[in-house]
Amino acid sequence: MKLLADENIPYSVVSVLADSGYDILWIRTESPGISDIDVMKYACQEKRIILTYDKDFGELVMKDNLCPSVGIILFRLPMKSPTVIADYILNILKSRTDWEGHFSVIEEKRIRMRPLPS
């Protein structure tokens, strides 16, 4: 699974995922400051699932249908230490294999998934 971490994803998460064998790029080092639409285009070109805390991606892909997407995972988690968040996200990603093709919302006690528009 190829991932693209939005700028708002902490380095601790990117580092833990990379150390665990995930193919992950981080917007903060690849193309800092680009727009959400450009993040989506970049993810589409690279065939990567977007990891983000930004709710705007849901509107862009589901409501406005602006860009095709491989998948988007939106985290709605309470603020905790970076290490706790990184470990939690790693365990969540490992828990499923069907992230592609979905807009997923990860909350502390549940996962919601909707198929992406074609």
N, C-alpha and C positions, 0 to 999 in steps of 0.2 A: 504494500500500500504506500503510495506516494502522497506526502503531505506538504501543505504550504501554510505556515504559521503567519497569521496577520501580525502587524506591529504590536498589537496589544497583548499578545501571548508572551508571558514572561520567559526570559532566557532559561530559567530552571526547567521549564516544561520542554523547550526545544532541546536542551542538553540531555535530559533524561530520555526523551524519545530517540534522539540520535544514538545515544549510548546503548539503547535497547534494540538497535538494528533498523529502526524506521528510516526511510529515505525522506528526509525533511529539509525544506528550505525555509528561511525566515525573511519576511519582507523587510524587517529592520536592517538586514545586511545585504539583501539582494537589490532592493529598490525602495529605499526609505522615502516616505512622504507621498507615494503614489495614491491615487484615488481608489475608492472601493471598486469602481467599475474596472479600473486597470488591474487591480488585484484579481478580480474574477477572470479577466482576459488572460492574465499570466497563468493562473491556475488551469484554465482550459487548455492553453497551449502546451503546458507541461504535464497535463493529465493528472493534476493533484487535487486532493480534497483539502478544502480550506478549513483551518482551525481558527476560531475567532471568539471574541467577547462582544462583537459589534452586531446589534440587531438589524442594522441597515441591510446586511447581506440577505436576510430573509425577504425583505420587501423587494430588493433588486431582482432576486431570482424567482420568487413566488408570485408577487403582485405585478411587478413591472415586466417580468420575463425579459430582462435586458440582455443577459448573457447566458449561454449554456454553461452548465457546471457539472463537474464530475461528482461533487458532493460538498456539502457544507456542514460543519459541526459547530454549533453555537453553544458556548458554555455560559450557563447562568448559575454560577456557584458563589457561595459566600466567601468573602475574603478570609483567607487563612494564610499560614506561612507558605512561601514559595515551594518548599520541599513537600509539604502535605498536598498542595494543589498538583504538583508535578506527578507525584506517585498516584494520586487519585485519577488523573487524566490518563496516565499510562495504563492503569488497571481497566478503566472504562474502554479504552481503545482495544485492548486485548480481549475484552469480553464478547466482541461481535466481529463478524467478517462481512457484514452487509452495509457498511457505511456508504459505499459508492451508490450513486443514483438517488440519494436521499438528502433532505434537509433535516438534520437531527438537532434536537435541543437537549442538552445535558443539564439536568438539575441535580441537586444533591441526592434526592431519593427516587428519581425516575428519569427515563429516557423517552422522548417523544420523537417519532420519525414520520416524515411525509415524503412520498415519492416526489422527485423533482419533475417539473414539466419537461417534455421532450423537445 
